[in-house]
Amino acid sequence: MNANQFLKAVEQLQGWRQYLFLVALAERGFPNFVLFSDAIGQKAGARMRVLLDSAWNLVNEKASEADLTRMLARLEQMSPSPEKYDSYGVHPAFDFCQLLEQALLDMLNPGRDRALDASRLATATVMSFIEFSEGEDLDEDELVRLLDHHPLMKADKAFQRELVLSLKRQRTPMESFVADLQAQAADDGVSNLGIALDEGGEDEA
């Protein structure tokens, strides 16, 4: 699957496939939120975990508009504002919240195409992190080469492409399929930035 084929496949995601694509991208960024939340002393990771698990369950559970509105309100309460913090970690944490918000909005209003924008946001999170952590003294050409060959970029591309292929192959969102998809996205607690929850959050602060 080349780049154009991938973009076309993402654009074609609809219904439960688009929803699971959005939730999986959010899951991939969840550790970034936890580490930043811990770093600023909010310790909202456990509450966000409950909300994210509830979002996964929505694909096979009927949720009312009131339920979804309450979930969105809880997400907004826990979402950090990039304008309030000087540390870099607020940005990937906020990106995670944006992805989860798009998933919940997709369940509330499923008529919109959200997958492509979410895909680009998830990739931009990785690009921004690489530029922040390794690209300070590089010129534009050097930065492009760094991004083209960076393991985190390759991992993001591989994850998103496999995710799309899995969704296209699957006929129905069986519970076992959703569980496997969640485990794949969670990647044993390692985020799309290559940072594990048990690393303590120093890279995010």
Backbone as CSV, one residue per row, in Angstrom:
resi,resn,N_x,N_y,N_z,CA_x,CA_y,CA_z,C_x,C_y,C_z
1,MET,0.850,-1.200,0.000,0.000,0.000,0.000,0.887,1.252,0.000
2,ASN,0.863,1.981,-1.123,1.659,3.202,-1.188,0.913,4.359,-0.515
3,ALA,1.542,5.533,-0.521,0.963,6.667,0.209,-0.411,7.054,-0.325
4,ASN,-0.559,7.085,-1.638,-1.858,7.451,-2.213,-2.927,6.416,-1.925
5,GLN,-2.552,5.149,-1.980,-3.497,4.081,-1.656,-3.927,4.164,-0.197
6,PHE,-2.968,4.493,0.668,-3.299,4.626,2.088,-4.293,5.756,2.312
7,LEU,-4.026,6.922,1.714,-4.918,8.068,1.888,-6.321,7.749,1.382
8,LYS,-6.404,7.081,0.248,-7.703,6.719,-0.304,-8.426,5.742,0.614
9,ALA,-7.679,4.777,1.164,-8.280,3.792,2.060,-8.802,4.458,3.332
10,VAL,-8.042,5.415,3.855,-8.487,6.127,5.058,-9.755,6.926,4.760
11,GLU,-9.763,7.598,3.627,-10.938,8.392,3.251,-12.184,7.532,3.088
12,GLN,-12.014,6.283,2.756,-13.140,5.388,2.529,-13.691,4.769,3.802
13,LEU,-13.000,4.953,4.923,-13.486,4.393,6.187,-14.800,5.061,6.584
14,GLN,-15.783,4.250,6.924,-17.089,4.763,7.324,-17.627,3.939,8.484
15,GLY,-18.645,4.489,9.136,-19.349,3.740,10.172,-18.436,3.288,11.290
16,TRP,-18.610,2.031,11.698,-17.832,1.512,12.821,-16.348,1.440,12.493
17,ARG,-16.002,1.305,11.204,-14.579,1.259,10.827,-13.907,2.614,11.087
18,GLN,-14.576,3.682,10.702,-14.014,4.997,10.990,-13.926,5.224,12.498
19,TYR,-14.963,4.826,13.206,-14.968,5.029,14.661,-13.801,4.304,15.317
20,LEU,-13.604,3.042,14.967,-12.515,2.283,15.577,-11.151,2.819,15.162
21,PHE,-11.043,3.337,13.969,-9.793,3.968,13.537,-9.463,5.140,14.454
22,LEU,-10.455,5.962,14.745,-10.260,7.129,15.604,-9.894,6.714,17.030
23,VAL,-10.608,5.738,17.571,-10.338,5.309,18.946,-8.950,4.671,19.047
24,ALA,-8.571,3.909,18.019,-7.257,3.274,18.037,-6.132,4.302,18.002
25,LEU,-6.304,5.357,17.216,-5.302,6.423,17.198,-5.212,7.099,18.565
26,ALA,-6.362,7.275,19.211,-6.358,7.862,20.554,-5.635,6.936,21.534
27,GLU,-5.927,5.659,21.460,-5.276,4.681,22.347,-3.765,4.750,22.206
28,ARG,-3.305,4.915,20.996,-1.871,4.970,20.712,-1.210,6.158,21.419
29,GLY,-1.974,7.239,21.613,-1.426,8.424,22.258,-1.745,8.530,23.733
30,PHE,-2.472,7.557,24.275,-2.908,7.637,25.675,-1.751,7.809,26.666
31,PRO,-0.637,7.060,26.532,0.453,7.257,27.496,0.971,8.692,27.534
32,ASN,0.895,9.403,26.416,1.364,10.793,26.398,0.529,11.656,27.351
33,PHE,-0.772,11.380,27.389,-1.641,12.116,28.313,-1.312,11.761,29.761
34,VAL,-1.155,10.473,30.049,-0.901,10.035,31.427,0.384,10.646,31.963
35,LEU,1.428,10.607,31.157,2.718,11.110,31.619,2.680,12.611,31.872
36,PHE,1.993,13.348,31.020,1.895,14.786,31.241,1.011,15.078,32.454
37,SER,-0.096,14.364,32.581,-0.983,14.561,33.718,-0.253,14.301,35.032
38,ASP,0.555,13.249,35.068,1.342,12.954,36.270,2.383,14.046,36.519
39,ALA,2.989,14.532,35.432,4.051,15.530,35.569,3.543,16.831,36.180
40,ILE,2.287,17.173,35.894,1.742,18.422,36.434,0.931,18.187,37.708
41,GLY,0.919,16.936,38.183,0.274,16.630,39.450,-1.226,16.435,39.401
42,GLN,-1.799,16.315,38.206,-3.243,16.121,38.108,-3.654,14.672,38.349
43,LYS,-2.795,13.741,37.963,-3.060,12.316,38.167,-4.425,11.925,37.620
44,ALA,-4.708,12.343,36.387,-6.010,12.054,35.771,-5.971,10.814,34.887
45,GLY,-4.860,10.098,34.893,-4.710,8.951,34.015,-5.758,7.875,34.221
46,ALA,-6.051,7.546,35.473,-7.021,6.482,35.755,-8.418,6.871,35.276
47,ARG,-8.795,8.123,35.495,-10.121,8.571,35.042,-10.197,8.606,33.519
48,MET,-9.097,9.002,32.883,-9.085,9.007,31.426,-9.103,7.581,30.879
49,ARG,-8.460,6.653,31.590,-8.466,5.250,31.170,-9.888,4.705,31.137
50,VAL,-10.671,5.046,32.157,-12.066,4.618,32.207,-12.841,5.185,31.019
51,LEU,-12.612,6.452,30.723,-13.309,7.099,29.611,-12.909,6.465,28.277
52,LEU,-11.625,6.190,28.113,-11.149,5.595,26.865,-11.685,4.171,26.706
53,ASP,-11.702,3.401,27.785,-12.277,2.056,27.717,-13.759,2.117,27.355
54,SER,-14.459,3.089,27.917,-15.874,3.262,27.583,-16.046,3.577,26.103
55,ALA,-15.113,4.360,25.547,-15.176,4.688,24.131,-14.989,3.437,23.274
56,TRP,-14.084,2.564,23.664,-13.916,1.303,22.946,-15.207,0.485,22.969
57,ASN,-15.857,0.467,24.104,-17.065,-0.347,24.256,-18.239,0.179,23.438
58,LEU,-18.196,1.446,23.080,-19.330,2.057,22.386,-19.608,1.408,21.035
59,VAL,-18.595,0.793,20.430,-18.793,0.236,19.098,-19.803,-0.909,19.114
60,ASN,-19.937,-1.574,20.260,-20.895,-2.674,20.377,-21.972,-2.409,21.430
61,GLU,-22.055,-1.172,21.883,-23.080,-0.791,22.858,-23.792,0.463,22.361
62,LYS,-25.072,0.493,22.535,-25.838,1.665,22.144,-25.740,2.727,23.237
63,ALA,-25.244,3.887,22.874,-25.135,4.989,23.831,-26.098,6.085,23.424
64,SER,-26.746,6.670,24.410,-27.677,7.756,24.121,-26.905,9.042,23.858
65,GLU,-27.593,9.998,23.288,-26.971,11.298,23.057,-26.547,11.926,24.377
66,ALA,-27.346,11.718,25.409,-27.015,12.266,26.733,-25.735,11.628,27.277
67,ASP,-25.585,10.309,27.088,-24.374,9.623,27.539,-23.138,10.172,26.828
68,LEU,-23.245,10.329,25.523,-22.113,10.835,24.750,-21.780,12.268,25.130
69,THR,-22.799,13.060,25.385,-22.574,14.445,25.800,-21.857,14.494,27.142
70,ARG,-22.223,13.600,28.042,-21.543,13.542,29.347,-20.089,13.102,29.188
71,MET,-19.847,12.153,28.302,-18.472,11.705,28.067,-17.621,12.828,27.488
72,LEU,-18.196,13.576,26.573,-17.472,14.711,25.999,-17.185,15.776,27.058
73,ALA,-18.119,15.971,27.966,-17.916,16.951,29.033,-16.793,16.511,29.969
74,ARG,-16.752,15.213,30.287,-15.672,14.702,31.145,-14.327,14.846,30.454
75,LEU,-14.304,14.568,29.159,-13.065,14.718,28.403,-12.593,16.170,28.415
76,GLU,-13.511,17.090,28.227,-13.151,18.510,28.223,-12.577,18.937,29.571
77,GLN,-13.131,18.397,30.652,-12.646,18.739,31.994,-11.210,18.290,32.213
78,MET,-10.858,17.155,31.629,-9.514,16.600,31.838,-8.510,17.057,30.788
79,SER,-8.978,17.639,29.701,-8.092,18.023,28.603,-7.252,19.243,28.977
80,PRO,-5.928,19.152,28.856,-5.078,20.302,29.201,-5.083,21.340,28.090
81,SER,-4.964,22.583,28.459,-4.897,23.662,27.473,-3.439,23.989,27.166
82,PRO,-3.017,23.899,25.906,-1.628,24.202,25.563,-1.205,25.618,25.944
83,GLU,-2.174,26.540,26.031,-1.837,27.927,26.380,-1.452,28.086,27.849
84,LYS,-1.794,27.121,28.667,-1.565,27.255,30.111,-0.223,26.697,30.575
85,TYR,0.463,25.951,29.701,1.682,25.264,30.143,2.830,25.563,29.188
86,ASP,4.012,25.717,29.775,5.211,25.972,28.976,5.879,24.683,28.517
87,SER,5.612,23.567,29.191,6.302,22.321,28.864,5.795,21.736,27.558
88,TYR,6.700,21.088,26.836,6.336,20.509,25.548,5.257,19.436,25.694
89,GLY,5.291,18.696,26.799,4.407,17.543,26.965,2.929,17.837,26.846
90,VAL,2.529,19.087,27.020,1.110,19.417,26.909,0.601,19.174,25.491
91,HIS,1.463,19.293,24.510,1.007,19.194,23.118,0.601,17.771,22.725
92,PRO,1.442,16.751,22.954,0.972,15.395,22.659,-0.189,14.964,23.552
93,ALA,-0.243,15.472,24.790,-1.370,15.166,25.663,-2.660,15.750,25.105
94,PHE,-2.580,16.981,24.621,-3.742,17.638,24.025,-4.145,16.952,22.717
95,ASP,-3.159,16.526,21.944,-3.457,15.817,20.691,-4.252,14.539,20.973
96,PHE,-3.846,13.821,22.012,-4.614,12.628,22.402,-6.068,12.989,22.680
97,CYS,-6.271,14.046,23.442,-7.636,14.462,23.784,-8.433,14.840,22.549
98,GLN,-7.772,15.469,21.582,-8.445,15.819,20.330,-8.883,14.577,19.565
99,LEU,-8.037,13.559,19.548,-8.382,12.327,18.850,-9.559,11.624,19.517
100,LEU,-9.533,11.569,20.846,-10.652,10.937,21.551,-11.929,11.746,21.357
101,GLU,-11.808,13.058,21.356,-12.975,13.908,21.110,-13.568,13.631,19.730
102,GLN,-12.721,13.484,18.723,-13.215,13.199,17.377,-13.939,11.859,17.325
103,ALA,-13.442,10.882,18.076,-14.116,9.585,18.127,-15.506,9.725,18.743
104,LEU,-15.593,10.423,19.858,-16.894,10.588,20.522,-17.844,11.418,19.663
105,LEU,-17.315,12.434,19.007,-18.149,13.234,18.107,-18.621,12.405,16.917
106,ASP,-17.780,11.477,16.495,-18.157,10.608,15.392,-19.322,9.708,15.782
107,MET,-19.320,9.242,17.025,-20.438,8.428,17.497,-21.699,9.286,17.653
108,LEU,-21.512,10.533,18.035,-22.646,11.434,18.223,-23.208,11.902,16.884
109,ASN,-22.309,12.162,15.935,-22.704,12.647,14.614,-21.900,11.895,13.553
110,PRO,-22.336,10.699,13.170,-21.537,9.822,12.315,-21.503,10.218,10.836
111,GLY,-22.106,11.295,10.467,-22.179,11.658,9.061,-20.920,12.282,8.487
112,ARG,-20.010,12.717,9.345,-18.819,13.436,8.860,-17.641,12.501,8.637
113,ASP,-16.784,12.891,7.692,-15.535,12.171,7.467,-14.469,12.764,8.383
114,ARG,-13.988,11.957,9.310,-13.026,12.443,10.300,-11.691,11.704,10.255
115,ALA,-11.649,10.570,9.593,-10.484,9.691,9.692,-9.210,10.320,9.143
116,LEU,-9.299,10.980,8.007,-8.090,11.523,7.385,-7.472,12.624,8.235
117,ASP,-8.286,13.518,8.763,-7.769,14.575,9.636,-7.139,13.979,10.892
118,ALA,-7.769,12.936,11.431,-7.229,12.291,12.625,-5.897,11.614,12.322
119,SER,-5.815,10.977,11.163,-4.563,10.341,10.748,-3.438,11.368,10.669
120,ARG,-3.741,12.497,10.072,-2.733,13.548,9.936,-2.340,14.132,11.290
121,LEU,-3.305,14.275,12.182,-3.009,14.788,13.519,-2.087,13.834,14.266
122,ALA,-2.391,12.544,14.199,-1.567,11.555,14.897,-0.136,11.566,14.366
123,THR,0.010,11.673,13.057,1.342,11.725,12.459,2.051,13.029,12.820
124,ALA,1.309,14.123,12.848,1.895,15.421,13.204,2.421,15.419,14.633
125,THR,1.751,14.678,15.524,2.236,14.553,16.902,3.635,13.959,16.918
126,VAL,3.834,12.922,16.135,5.135,12.256,16.066,6.179,13.176,15.426
127,MET,5.802,13.823,14.347,6.734,14.731,13.668,7.177,15.855,14.586
128,SER,6.237,16.426,15.307,6.543,17.530,16.217,7.496,17.080,17.323
129,PHE,7.274,15.886,17.834,8.121,15.359,18.900,9.552,15.148,18.405
130,ILE,9.691,14.591,17.215,11.026,14.367,16.651,11.740,15.699,16.429
131,GLU,11.018,16.664,15.878,11.608,17.978,15.643,12.011,18.634,16.961
132,PHE,11.174,18.494,17.975,11.469,19.084,19.286,12.682,18.427,19.938
133,SER,12.746,17.096,19.859,13.767,16.368,20.600,15.087,16.207,19.858
134,GLU,15.056,16.234,18.514,16.274,15.938,17.765,16.582,16.934,16.647
135,GLY,15.659,17.845,16.356,15.832,18.668,15.171,16.201,20.116,15.407
136,GLU,16.615,20.451,16.607,16.819,21.864,16.954,17.842,22.559,16.070
137,ASP,18.964,21.912,15.785,20.051,22.553,15.047,20.101,22.133,13.579
138,LEU,19.052,21.519,13.084,19.060,21.034,11.712,18.451,22.063,10.761
139,ASP,18.974,22.110,9.537,18.310,22.941,8.539,17.127,22.161,7.960
140,GLU,16.404,22.777,7.050,15.158,22.173,6.562,15.398,20.835,5.872
141,ASP,16.431,20.754,5.047,16.723,19.509,4.338,17.118,18.397,5.311
142,GLU,17.924,18.755,6.294,18.338,17.763,7.292,17.148,17.275,8.103
143,LEU,16.233,18.182,8.406,15.045,17.800,9.160,14.161,16.854,8.351
144,VAL,14.024,17.148,7.077,13.232,16.266,6.200,13.845,14.868,6.167
145,ARG,15.156,14.791,6.063,15.830,13.480,6.049,15.643,12.764,7.374
146,LEU,15.733,13.514,8.461,15.537,12.925,9.789,14.141,12.323,9.901
147,LEU,13.137,13.078,9.479,11.762,12.602,9.569,11.529,11.407,8.651
148,ASP,12.104,11.449,7.458,11.900,10.365,6.496,12.427,9.025,6.998
149,HIS,13.494,9.074,7.775,14.157,7.837,8.181,14.001,7.516,9.667
150,HIS,13.258,8.316,10.378,13.182,8.118,11.834,12.331,6.893,12.177
151,PRO,12.801,6.082,13.136,12.046,4.880,13.525,10.627,5.179,14.015
152,LEU,10.427,6.303,14.690,9.094,6.631,15.171,8.142,6.937,14.022
153,MET,8.641,7.597,12.984,7.817,7.865,11.814,7.477,6.566,11.092
154,LYS,8.469,5.697,10.962,8.216,4.410,10.319,7.214,3.579,11.109
155,ALA,7.325,3.628,12.443,6.399,2.874,13.282,4.977,3.429,13.174
156,ASP,4.856,4.755,13.119,3.543,5.377,12.974,2.906,4.985,11.645
157,LYS,3.685,5.031,10.590,3.176,4.675,9.262,2.749,3.211,9.240
158,ALA,3.581,2.334,9.794,3.263,0.907,9.788,2.004,0.623,10.614
159,PHE,1.890,1.278,11.768,0.720,1.067,12.617,-0.553,1.506,11.905
160,GLN,-0.536,2.706,11.334,-1.745,3.218,10.696,-2.136,2.382,9.477
161,ARG,-1.168,1.943,8.715,-1.494,1.139,7.535,-2.041,-0.225,7.931
162,GLU,-1.449,-0.849,8.917,-1.964,-2.136,9.369,-3.353,-1.979,9.977
163,LEU,-3.575,-0.883,10.661,-4.884,-0.601,11.242,-5.949,-0.502,10.152
164,VAL,-5.655,0.241,9.105,-6.605,0.389,7.998,-6.880,-0.959,7.343
165,LEU,-5.816,-1.733,7.099,-5.990,-3.035,6.459,-6.830,-3.969,7.330
166,SER,-6.587,-3.947,8.637,-7.369,-4.787,9.550,-8.844,-4.416,9.510
167,LEU,-9.120,-3.122,9.491,-10.509,-2.656,9.464,-11.179,-3.005,8.138
168,LYS,-10.445,-2.903,7.041,-11.016,-3.220,5.735,-11.314,-4.716,5.603
169,ARG,-10.469,-5.542,6.216,-10.656,-6.997,6.125,-11.808,-7.497,6.994
170,GLN,-12.084,-6.781,8.081,-13.062,-7.252,9.057,-14.492,-6.956,8.595
171,ARG,-15.356,-7.954,8.672,-16.735,-7.782,8.203,-17.640,-7.161,9.257
172,THR,-17.428,-7.529,10.516,-18.236,-6.986,11.616,-17.328,-6.692,12.804
173,PRO,-17.693,-5.731,13.650,-16.841,-5.395,14.805,-17.045,-6.354,15.980
174,MET,-16.672,-7.613,15.781,-16.804,-8.618,16.845,-15.981,-8.206,18.056
175,GLU,-16.427,-8.590,19.235,-15.742,-8.198,20.471,-14.287,-8.650,20.464
176,SER,-14.032,-9.849,19.954,-12.661,-10.358,19.927,-11.787,-9.500,19.010
177,PHE,-12.345,-9.056,17.898,-11.605,-8.193,16.974,-11.297,-6.848,17.626
178,VAL,-12.298,-6.271,18.301,-12.101,-4.976,18.967,-11.044,-5.100,20.058
179,ALA,-11.075,-6.200,20.809,-10.087,-6.413,21.873,-8.679,-6.527,21.300
180,ASP,-8.552,-7.257,20.188,-7.241,-7.394,19.552,-6.747,-6.048,19.020
181,LEU,-7.672,-5.272,18.461,-7.322,-3.959,17.927,-6.847,-3.036,19.047
182,GLN,-7.529,-3.088,20.186,-7.135,-2.252,21.319,-5.756,-2.640,21.827
183,ALA,-5.508,-3.944,21.920,-4.199,-4.405,22.388,-3.092,-3.988,21.427
184,GLN,-3.369,-4.065,20.135,-2.394,-3.640,19.137,-2.100,-2.150,19.267
185,ALA,-3.148,-1.351,19.448,-2.968,0.098,19.564,-2.255,0.471,20.862
186,ALA,-2.567,-0.253,21.939,-1.962,0.051,23.249,-0.469,-0.248,23.259
187,ASP,-0.044,-1.263,22.510,1.381,-1.576,22.348,2.096,-1.696,23.691
188,ASP,1.472,-2.410,24.612,2.063,-2.639,25.943,2.428,-1.348,26.663
189,GLY,1.619,-0.308,26.448,1.830,0.934,27.182,2.871,1.860,26.592
190,VAL,3.316,1.580,25.367,4.284,2.443,24.690,3.531,3.336,23.709
191,SER,3.737,4.637,23.814,2.984,5.570,22.982,3.573,5.680,21.588
192,ASN,2.903,6.460,20.741,3.416,6.717,19.394,4.706,7.532,19.411
193,LEU,5.078,8.055,20.576,6.349,8.771,20.724,7.443,7.865,21.281
194,GLY,7.134,6.570,21.425,8.115,5.621,21.918,8.369,5.724,23.406
195,ILE,7.442,6.361,24.127,7.602,6.571,25.566,6.653,5.656,26.309
196,ALA,7.184,4.894,27.267,6.377,3.936,28.025,5.878,4.565,29.315
197,LEU,4.740,4.094,29.759,4.158,4.632,30.988,5.069,4.446,32.183
198,ASP,5.843,3.365,32.205,6.690,3.119,33.362,7.995,3.890,33.348
199,GLU,8.132,4.803,32.363,9.348,5.619,32.323,9.244,6.860,33.203
200,GLY,8.047,7.109,33.755,7.917,8.140,34.767,7.589,9.529,34.298
201,GLY,7.594,9.783,33.000,7.125,11.071,32.511,8.168,12.141,32.347
202,GLU,9.454,11.811,32.590,10.469,12.856,32.500,10.572,13.446,31.102
203,ASP,10.351,12.603,30.085,10.457,13.103,28.718,9.301,14.016,28.349
204,GLU,8.213,13.948,29.126,7.046,14.730,28.787,6.990,16.055,29.533
205,ALA,7.748,16.198,30.566,7.625,17.381,31.419,8.403,18.547,30.837
